[in-house]
Amino acid sequence: MIQRYIRAGLVTVNGEASKPSYEPRKGDLIEIALPPPMPNSLIPEDLPLDVIYEDECLLAINKQAGIVCHPAHGFQTGTIANAIAFHAEKLSRGSDPFRPGIVHRLDKNTTGVMLIAKTDEAHWRISLQFERRTIKKQYFAICAGEISLDGDIIDKPLAPHPKTTEWMVLPTQLPPRQAMFKEAVTEYRVNTRYRGFTTVDLFPKTGRTHQLRVHMSSIGHPILGDTMYGGPAVTEEELAEGRTGNESAVAGEPLIDTQALHARRIRFTHPIREVPIEIEAPLPLRITRILDLLERYRRR
């Protein structure tokens, strides 16, 4: 810690910056400007929240794109966790003081239903349902290309890339000895086929990071806008001119620059009342705009 302070210029010897390797001499005046302590609790922030369900122990929001679920570091702000800390009078404590109420997560640019626990009992009961895989999640996605099968189950284990945890890989991309692969299973069902695109409903059986995105890419139909895993970014001109997602791009602003993936519906047992409950989040405008264009120009 002291070495970090020295490298940051917070430690001076006789009024001048020093190095960690310096050996103090008799008569040196060493001064340390201690930085303020890191926060040990979440900072509530008045941020927009689209609340679609709320009761005394549970909160469900329609998460927007471009916002992360919780701070990666204690000082980070602008997250879902900061927003719900401001919105709710109480939240479950969980195991991390910077993730109060957070039961499960969505990727930064994935939209849709996200559950928040207000009480500790609701938190552990919901978490148990996730652990036992009794919670049913349904996602909606627009994929590149026309999927031939009406539905299938993709059973391919996943692991973080050893050089970056932001990228998930399949066993075919990396020798098993170089990564710890975990079971990952996704069911998909074709919703509508368009010329060059397919809309699908996705039902994850497991909850691995980037699971749906990697799995759809692995069968040759990456999610639209998901450039990390090969998804094309299309413009309005492309869709209107009858081009496919794999052809050369037309100049223009992309309709979507993040994955066209939405957590549409979640079914579970209410943690306290023990009755079935289903919550649905409407599609965001960025996706409905693409669907309108597909219906107008790409309908089979």
N, C-alpha and C positions, 0 to 999 in steps of 0.2 A: 504494500500500500504506500509506504514511504517512497519507494522507488518510482511509483506512478506519479506521486506529487512532484518529485524532483524533475522528472521528464516533462511534466506539464508546466514547469516554471514557477511552481508554488513555493519552492525552497530556494533561498538565496544564501550565499556565503559572502559576507562583507558587502552586501548590497548588490551582488551580481549573481546571475543564474549559474547553476553548477551542474555537475553530472553525478550519477549514482556512484561512480568509481572514485570520486574525490575523497581523499583521506584528510579529515579535519586536523588543523594544526593549533597549537596553543595560541590563544588570543583571537581566534576566528569568531566572528559574530554570525551565528546561524539563525535565520528567521524562517518560520513556516507559516504560510497563510492557509489555514485549514479551510477547505471548501465547506459549504453548508451541508448538513447531513441529508442523505437520501430520504425521501418520504417512505414511511412504513405503512401507509394506507392509501387507498385509491382516492383520487381527486374527483369529486362529483362535478359534472359539466352539463350545462343546459344545452344539449344537442338534440336535433330532431329525432324523434322515435315514432315509428308507425306501429302503434299498439293495436293488435287485432283480437286479443283476448286477455282478460285480467280478472282474477278473483283474489281471495285473501291469502292464497299460498302459491299462486302460479301466475306467470306473465308470459305472453307470447307476442313476439314482434315480427313484422315483415322486414327483415334486414335488407338494407340497401347495398348497392355495389360500392366498392372503394373504401370500405371501413373495416378494420380488423376487429375481432371479437374482444380481445383483452390486451393489456400492455405486454409487450415482450420484455420490457424492462420497467422497473417501478416508476420511472419518471415520465414514461410515455403517456400522452393524453390523446383525446380525440377518438377513443375506442367505444365499442358498445358497452363495455363494463363501466366506463366513465359516465355514459349517458344514463344507464339504468340506476347507477348509484345516486344520480340526481332525481330521477323520476320516482323511484320506490322509497317508501319510508323505511322498509326493512328488506334485507336480502339474506339468503343463506350464506354462511361463512365459508363452506367448502374447505379445501386444504391449502388454498393460496389466498392471501389477503388482497391480491390484485385481481382476483377473479370471482368476486362475490356473486352468487346467483348463477354463474355460468355452468350449465349442465352439459352442454355439447357445443360444438363450434361449426361454423361455416367458413369456407375460404373467403379471403378478403373481397374477391369480386364475384362471389356467388350470392344470389339474393334468395329471399324466402323465409319460411317459418323457422324461428329459433325460440326454444323454450328457456325460460328463466325461473329459477326457484326462489321463492321469498322466504321460506323457512327451511331449517336444517332437515326436518323430517321429510318435507316434500322433495328436497334435494336427493337424499339417499334413496328414497323410494323410486324416483324417476331414474336415478343412476342405475339402480338394480334392474329396471326394465331394459335399459340400454345394454347392460351386461348380459342379460338373459336373451336378448334379441327379440323381445316381445313387442317392442315399439316398431310400427310400420311406417317407413318414410317413403314418400313418392316424390321424385324429381321430374322436371320437364326440361328437355334439351332440344336444341336444333343442331343436327349433325350434317357434316359434309357428305355428299354422295347419297345414292339410293340404296338403302339396306335391303338385301334380298330376302332375308328371313323375316317372318312376322314377329318373332320373338326368340329369345335364347337366354341361356345362363352363361355368363363369363366367369370362369373360375381360374384366376391367375394371381398368385401371390405377389406382394409388393414389398419394397424396401426403399428407404432413403438412399440416395446416391452417397457413397462414402466421402465425397468431396464437398457436397452441399446438401443440406436437409431440405432445401426448397424444391428439389426435383426427385420424383419417385421413379423407380425403375422396375422392370420385370426380370425374371431369371434369365430370359434370352438376351438381355442387355448387359448382364453382369454375372460373372461366375458366382455361384452360391457362397463360396468361401469368402468372398469380399463383402458380403452384406447379410444382414439378418432378415430373411424374408418371412412375412406373416401372411396367413390366409386372407384372401380378398375375393369376395363373391358378389356379383352384380347380375340381377335379372333385368332385361330390357324388353319392352313391347313397342312395336311400331305404332305410332299414332296416325300420321299422314305422310305419304310420299309425294314429293314435288319433283320437278325436273331439276336434278342436281342436289337435292337436299331431302332430309327426312326428319320429321319431328318424332321424338320418342318419349315414353314414360320409363323412368329408371327406378328400380327398387333395390337399393343396396342391402345385402344381407349382413355385411360387415361394415365397419366405419373407418377404413384406412384413409390417410391423407391423400387427396387428389384421386381417390379410387375411381370415381365415375369418369373422370377426364382421361385417365390413363387407360382404363378398360375400353372405352369407345374408340380411342386412338389405336389400340392394339388390334382391333378388327377392321381397321382401315377407314373408320368413319369418325374422325375427331370432331369435337364440339366446335361449332362456329365461334370464331374469335379467340379460341384458346391457342394462341401462337406458341406457348410453351410446349404443347404436345401436338403441334402440327395442324391446328385448326386454322382455316382461312379467315381473313378479315375481308368482308364484302362491302361494296358501296351500293347505293340505291341504283346507280346507273347499271351496275352489273346485273342486278336482279331484273331490272326492267328490260334489259336488252337480251334476256334469255340465255345468259352465260351460265356455266356451271361454276361451283365453288373452286374447282381446281384449275380453271383457265386463267390466262393472264389478266391482271387487274386493270380496271379502268380508273383513270385519274378521278379523284373525288374523296370526300371525307368518309371514312369507314362508318358503317351503321353501328358497329359495335367493336370496341377494342379490347373487350374482356370476354370470357367464356359466356355463351348463351345458355346458362345453366341456372335453374330456379328450383328451390325446395318448395314444392307446391302444396304438399299435404302431409300431415303427420297424424297417426292414429295411435292412441295409447290409453292406459287406464289412469283415471284421475288419481293422483297419489294419496289423497285423503278421503275423498268420497267413494273411491273404488267403483266408479262407473265409466263405461267407455266414452271417450271424447275424441272428436276429430276437428282439427283446425286447418284451415286452408288460407293461403296467401295469394292474392291476385297477381297475375304476371306483371312485371314492370313494363313501362312504356318502351324501353329499348328493345324488348323482345316482341311486344305486340306490333310495333312498327314493322319489324321484319316479317312477321306472320301476315300482316296486311299485304305486303308486297309479294310474298310467296303465293297468296291466294289470288292476287290479281294477275300475276305474270307467269307463275310456275305451276299452276294447278294442272294435274293430269286428268 
